[in-house]
Amino acid sequence: MLNALKHFGMGDSWGGYESLVVPFDPSKYRTATKWDAAGPALRFHIGLEDVDDLKEDLNRGFAVFNASSR
């Protein structure tokens, strides 16, 4: 999925304007409640790119993800 994204870079946000995504395991960070979901999560930082471009990018990424999980 992440390799299919064109407008999202990989990495944490340092206050920049670009859209980023990073996989992480919330179970290591949760303190108030337990993370019960299976597998990692994705953290998205939405930048200043065109909203329609970002939506199209996410749709493409999720299509690749869904195709690979079958």
N, CA, C and O atoms as a GROMACS GRO file, in nm:
protein
  280
    1MET      N    1   0.082  -0.120   0.000
    1MET     CA    2   0.000   0.000   0.000
    1MET      C    3   0.086   0.126   0.000
    1MET      O    4   0.065   0.217  -0.080
    2LEU      N    5   0.184   0.129   0.090
    2LEU     CA    6   0.264   0.251   0.104
    2LEU      C    7   0.346   0.281  -0.021
    2LEU      O    8   0.366   0.397  -0.055
    3ASN      N    9   0.392   0.178  -0.089
    3ASN     CA   10   0.469   0.200  -0.211
    3ASN      C   11   0.383   0.254  -0.325
    3ASN      O   12   0.436   0.311  -0.420
    4ALA      N   13   0.251   0.238  -0.316
    4ALA     CA   14   0.161   0.287  -0.421
    4ALA      C   15   0.128   0.435  -0.404
    4ALA      O   16   0.076   0.497  -0.497
    5LEU      N   17   0.156   0.492  -0.288
    5LEU     CA   18   0.124   0.633  -0.263
    5LEU      C   19   0.223   0.724  -0.335
    5LEU      O   20   0.344   0.702  -0.329
    6LYS      N   21   0.171   0.825  -0.402
    6LYS     CA   22   0.254   0.919  -0.478
    6LYS      C   23   0.271   1.053  -0.406
    6LYS      O   24   0.374   1.119  -0.422
    7HIS      N   25   0.170   1.094  -0.329
    7HIS     CA   26   0.173   1.225  -0.264
    7HIS      C   27   0.212   1.219  -0.117
    7HIS      O   28   0.233   1.323  -0.054
    8PHE      N   29   0.223   1.100  -0.062
    8PHE     CA   30   0.262   1.084   0.077
    8PHE      C   31   0.404   1.031   0.084
    8PHE      O   32   0.436   0.926   0.029
    9GLY      N   33   0.490   1.104   0.153
    9GLY     CA   34   0.624   1.055   0.179
    9GLY      C   35   0.623   0.967   0.302
    9GLY      O   36   0.527   0.970   0.379
   10MET      N   37   0.727   0.891   0.321
   10MET     CA   38   0.738   0.807   0.440
   10MET      C   39   0.815   0.883   0.547
   10MET      O   40   0.923   0.937   0.520
   11GLY      N   41   0.761   0.888   0.668
   11GLY     CA   42   0.835   0.950   0.777
   11GLY      C   43   0.745   1.024   0.873
   11GLY      O   44   0.626   1.041   0.849
   12ASP      N   45   0.806   1.066   0.982
   12ASP     CA   46   0.736   1.144   1.084
   12ASP      C   47   0.733   1.292   1.044
   12ASP      O   48   0.818   1.338   0.968
   13SER      N   49   0.636   1.363   1.096
   13SER     CA   50   0.625   1.505   1.067
   13SER      C   51   0.715   1.585   1.161
   13SER      O   52   0.715   1.564   1.282
   14TRP      N   53   0.790   1.676   1.103
   14TRP     CA   54   0.872   1.768   1.182
   14TRP      C   55   0.820   1.910   1.162
   14TRP      O   56   0.897   2.007   1.169
   15GLY      N   57   0.690   1.922   1.136
   15GLY     CA   58   0.630   2.054   1.120
   15GLY      C   59   0.632   2.106   0.978
   15GLY      O   60   0.606   2.224   0.955
   16GLY      N   61   0.663   2.020   0.883
   16GLY     CA   62   0.667   2.061   0.744
   16GLY      C   63   0.528   2.070   0.683
   16GLY      O   64   0.428   2.049   0.751
   17TYR      N   65   0.523   2.102   0.556
   17TYR     CA   66   0.396   2.123   0.486
   17TYR      C   67   0.357   2.003   0.399
   17TYR      O   68   0.248   2.003   0.341
   18GLU      N   69   0.443   1.902   0.388
   18GLU     CA   70   0.415   1.789   0.300
   18GLU      C   71   0.337   1.680   0.373
   18GLU      O   72   0.343   1.669   0.495
   19SER      N   73   0.264   1.600   0.296
   19SER     CA   74   0.188   1.489   0.352
   19SER      C   75   0.281   1.371   0.373
   19SER      O   76   0.363   1.338   0.288
   20LEU      N   77   0.266   1.307   0.490
   20LEU     CA   78   0.352   1.196   0.528
   20LEU      C   79   0.270   1.083   0.587
   20LEU      O   80   0.159   1.104   0.635
   21VAL      N   81   0.327   0.963   0.582
   21VAL     CA   82   0.265   0.846   0.645
   21VAL      C   83   0.377   0.763   0.708
   21VAL      O   84   0.487   0.753   0.654
   22VAL      N   85   0.347   0.705   0.822
   22VAL     CA   86   0.445   0.618   0.888
   22VAL      C   87   0.369   0.504   0.957
   22VAL      O   88   0.274   0.530   1.031
   23PRO      N   89   0.411   0.379   0.936
   23PRO     CA   90   0.352   0.269   1.010
   23PRO      C   91   0.408   0.267   1.153
   23PRO      O   92   0.525   0.298   1.174
   24PHE      N   93   0.325   0.229   1.249
   24PHE     CA   94   0.372   0.219   1.387
   24PHE      C   95   0.287   0.119   1.462
   24PHE      O   96   0.177   0.085   1.420
   25ASP      N   97   0.338   0.074   1.574
   25ASP     CA   98   0.269  -0.023   1.659
   25ASP      C   99   0.217   0.050   1.782
   25ASP      O  100   0.294   0.078   1.874
   26PRO      N  101   0.087   0.083   1.787
   26PRO     CA  102   0.031   0.159   1.898
   26PRO      C  103   0.040   0.087   2.033
   26PRO      O  104   0.036   0.152   2.138
   27SER      N  105   0.053  -0.044   2.031
   27SER     CA  106   0.056  -0.117   2.157
   27SER      C  107   0.175  -0.076   2.243
   27SER      O  108   0.170  -0.090   2.365
   28LYS      N  109   0.280  -0.026   2.183
   28LYS     CA  110   0.398   0.017   2.257
   28LYS      C  111   0.383   0.158   2.315
   28LYS      O  112   0.461   0.197   2.402
   29TYR      N  113   0.284   0.234   2.267
   29TYR     CA  114   0.267   0.372   2.310
   29TYR      C  115   0.145   0.393   2.398
   29TYR      O  116   0.135   0.494   2.468
   30ARG      N  117   0.051   0.299   2.394
   30ARG     CA  118  -0.074   0.316   2.468
   30ARG      C  119  -0.048   0.300   2.617
   30ARG      O  120   0.019   0.206   2.659
   31THR      N  121  -0.100   0.391   2.697
   31THR     CA  122  -0.086   0.380   2.842
   31THR      C  123  -0.223   0.380   2.912
   31THR      O  124  -0.239   0.312   3.014
   32ALA      N  125  -0.319   0.453   2.858
   32ALA     CA  126  -0.450   0.462   2.923
   32ALA      C  127  -0.538   0.341   2.891
   32ALA      O  128  -0.615   0.296   2.975
   33THR      N  129  -0.526   0.290   2.770
   33THR     CA  130  -0.604   0.174   2.728
   33THR      C  131  -0.515   0.080   2.650
   33THR      O  132  -0.407   0.118   2.605
   34LYS      N  133  -0.560  -0.044   2.634
   34LYS     CA  134  -0.484  -0.144   2.560
   34LYS      C  135  -0.522  -0.139   2.412
   34LYS      O  136  -0.638  -0.119   2.378
   35TRP      N  137  -0.422  -0.158   2.324
   35TRP     CA  138  -0.446  -0.166   2.180
   35TRP      C  139  -0.481  -0.310   2.147
   35TRP      O  140  -0.395  -0.398   2.157
   36ASP      N  141  -0.606  -0.336   2.108
   36ASP     CA  142  -0.653  -0.472   2.082
   36ASP      C  143  -0.655  -0.509   1.934
   36ASP      O  144  -0.678  -0.625   1.900
   37ALA      N  145  -0.632  -0.415   1.848
   37ALA     CA  146  -0.636  -0.443   1.704
   37ALA      C  147  -0.516  -0.528   1.664
   37ALA      O  148  -0.407  -0.515   1.720
   38ALA      N  149  -0.538  -0.614   1.565
   38ALA     CA  150  -0.429  -0.697   1.515
   38ALA      C  151  -0.343  -0.617   1.418
   38ALA      O  152  -0.395  -0.550   1.329
   39GLY      N  153  -0.214  -0.624   1.435
   39GLY     CA  154  -0.123  -0.560   1.340
   39GLY      C  155  -0.097  -0.415   1.372
   39GLY      O  156  -0.150  -0.359   1.468
   40PRO      N  157  -0.013  -0.353   1.288
   40PRO     CA  158   0.024  -0.214   1.309
   40PRO      C  159  -0.084  -0.117   1.261
   40PRO      O  160  -0.187  -0.158   1.205
   41ALA      N  161  -0.059   0.009   1.282
   41ALA     CA  162  -0.148   0.116   1.236
   41ALA      C  163  -0.066   0.209   1.146
   41ALA      O  164   0.056   0.199   1.139
   42LEU      N  165  -0.135   0.299   1.078
   42LEU     CA  166  -0.069   0.400   0.997
   42LEU      C  167  -0.101   0.537   1.054
   42LEU      O  168  -0.217   0.567   1.085
   43ARG      N  169   0.000   0.619   1.068
   43ARG     CA  170  -0.020   0.757   1.112
   43ARG      C  171  -0.001   0.847   0.991
   43ARG      O  172   0.103   0.844   0.925
   44PHE      N  173  -0.103   0.928   0.962
   44PHE     CA  174  -0.099   1.019   0.848
   44PHE      C  175  -0.085   1.163   0.896
   44PHE      O  176  -0.152   1.205   0.990
   45HIS      N  177   0.003   1.237   0.831
   45HIS     CA  178   0.014   1.381   0.848
   45HIS      C  179  -0.029   1.441   0.715
   45HIS      O  180   0.033   1.416   0.612
   46ILE      N  181  -0.135   1.520   0.717
   46ILE     CA  182  -0.189   1.578   0.594
   46ILE      C  183  -0.127   1.716   0.573
   46ILE      O  184  -0.135   1.803   0.659
   47GLY      N  185  -0.066   1.734   0.458
   47GLY     CA  186   0.002   1.858   0.426
   47GLY      C  187  -0.085   1.952   0.343
   47GLY      O  188  -0.207   1.952   0.355
   48LEU      N  189  -0.021   2.029   0.260
   48LEU     CA  190  -0.090   2.133   0.183
   48LEU      C  191  -0.121   2.093   0.040
   48LEU      O  192  -0.161   2.178  -0.040
   49GLU      N  193  -0.103   1.967   0.005
   49GLU     CA  194  -0.135   1.923  -0.131
   49GLU      C  195  -0.286   1.933  -0.155
   49GLU      O  196  -0.365   1.943  -0.061
   50ASP      N  197  -0.324   1.931  -0.281
   50ASP     CA  198  -0.465   1.937  -0.318
   50ASP      C  199  -0.542   1.819  -0.257
   50ASP      O  200  -0.497   1.705  -0.266
   51VAL      N  201  -0.655   1.848  -0.197
   51VAL     CA  202  -0.734   1.745  -0.128
   51VAL      C  203  -0.775   1.633  -0.223
   51VAL      O  204  -0.770   1.516  -0.185
   52ASP      N  205  -0.814   1.667  -0.345
   52ASP     CA  206  -0.855   1.564  -0.440
   52ASP      C  207  -0.737   1.474  -0.478
   52ASP      O  208  -0.755   1.354  -0.498
   53ASP      N  209  -0.618   1.530  -0.488
   53ASP     CA  210  -0.499   1.448  -0.515
   53ASP      C  211  -0.472   1.352  -0.401
   53ASP      O  212  -0.439   1.235  -0.424
   54LEU      N  213  -0.487   1.399  -0.278
   54LEU     CA  214  -0.463   1.313  -0.162
   54LEU      C  215  -0.568   1.202  -0.153
   54LEU      O  216  -0.536   1.087  -0.121
   55LYS      N  217  -0.694   1.236  -0.180
   55LYS     CA  218  -0.800   1.134  -0.180
   55LYS      C  219  -0.773   1.027  -0.285
   55LYS      O  220  -0.788   0.908  -0.259
   56GLU      N  221  -0.735   1.071  -0.405
   56GLU     CA  222  -0.705   0.977  -0.513
   56GLU      C  223  -0.586   0.888  -0.474
   56GLU      O  224  -0.587   0.768  -0.501
   57ASP      N  225  -0.487   0.947  -0.412
   57ASP     CA  226  -0.370   0.872  -0.368
   57ASP      C  227  -0.408   0.766  -0.265
   57ASP      O  228  -0.365   0.651  -0.275
   58LEU      N  229  -0.489   0.804  -0.167
   58LEU     CA  230  -0.533   0.709  -0.065
   58LEU      C  231  -0.619   0.598  -0.126
   58LEU      O  232  -0.605   0.482  -0.089
   59ASN      N  233  -0.708   0.634  -0.217
   59ASN     CA  234  -0.790   0.532  -0.284
   59ASN      C  235  -0.703   0.431  -0.358
   59ASN      O  236  -0.729   0.311  -0.354
   60ARG      N  237  -0.600   0.480  -0.426
   60ARG     CA  238  -0.507   0.391  -0.497
   60ARG      C  239  -0.434   0.301  -0.398
   60ARG      O  240  -0.422   0.180  -0.421
   61GLY      N  241  -0.386   0.358  -0.289
   61GLY     CA  242  -0.316   0.279  -0.188
   61GLY      C  243  -0.404   0.172  -0.126
   61GLY      O  244  -0.360   0.058  -0.109
   62PHE      N  245  -0.527   0.207  -0.092
   62PHE     CA  246  -0.619   0.109  -0.033
   62PHE      C  247  -0.657   0.002  -0.134
   62PHE      O  248  -0.678  -0.113  -0.096
   63ALA      N  249  -0.668   0.037  -0.262
   63ALA     CA  250  -0.696  -0.063  -0.366
   63ALA      C  251  -0.583  -0.165  -0.374
   63ALA      O  252  -0.608  -0.285  -0.386
   64VAL      N  253  -0.459  -0.118  -0.369
   64VAL     CA  254  -0.343  -0.209  -0.369
   64VAL      C  255  -0.345  -0.296  -0.244
   64VAL      O  256  -0.320  -0.417  -0.252
   65PHE      N  257  -0.374  -0.236  -0.130
   65PHE     CA  258  -0.380  -0.311  -0.003
   65PHE      C  259  -0.487  -0.419  -0.012
   65PHE      O  260  -0.462  -0.534   0.024
   66ASN      N  261  -0.607  -0.384  -0.058
   66ASN     CA  262  -0.716  -0.481  -0.065
   66ASN      C  263  -0.686  -0.594  -0.164
   66ASN      O  264  -0.721  -0.709  -0.139
   67ALA      N  265  -0.621  -0.561  -0.274
   67ALA     CA  266  -0.586  -0.663  -0.374
   67ALA      C  267  -0.482  -0.759  -0.318
   67ALA      O  268  -0.485  -0.878  -0.349
   68SER      N  269  -0.390  -0.710  -0.237
   68SER     CA  270  -0.284  -0.795  -0.184
   68SER      C  271  -0.330  -0.879  -0.066
   68SER      O  272  -0.267  -0.979  -0.033
   69SER      N  273  -0.439  -0.841  -0.002
   69SER     CA  274  -0.486  -0.916   0.115
   69SER      C  275  -0.586  -1.025   0.078
   69SER      O  276  -0.640  -1.092   0.166
   70ARG      N  277  -0.610  -1.045  -0.050
   70ARG     CA  278  -0.705  -1.149  -0.094
   70ARG      C  279  -0.636  -1.280  -0.113
   70ARG      O  280  -0.700  -1.379  -0.150
   0.00000   0.00000   0.00000
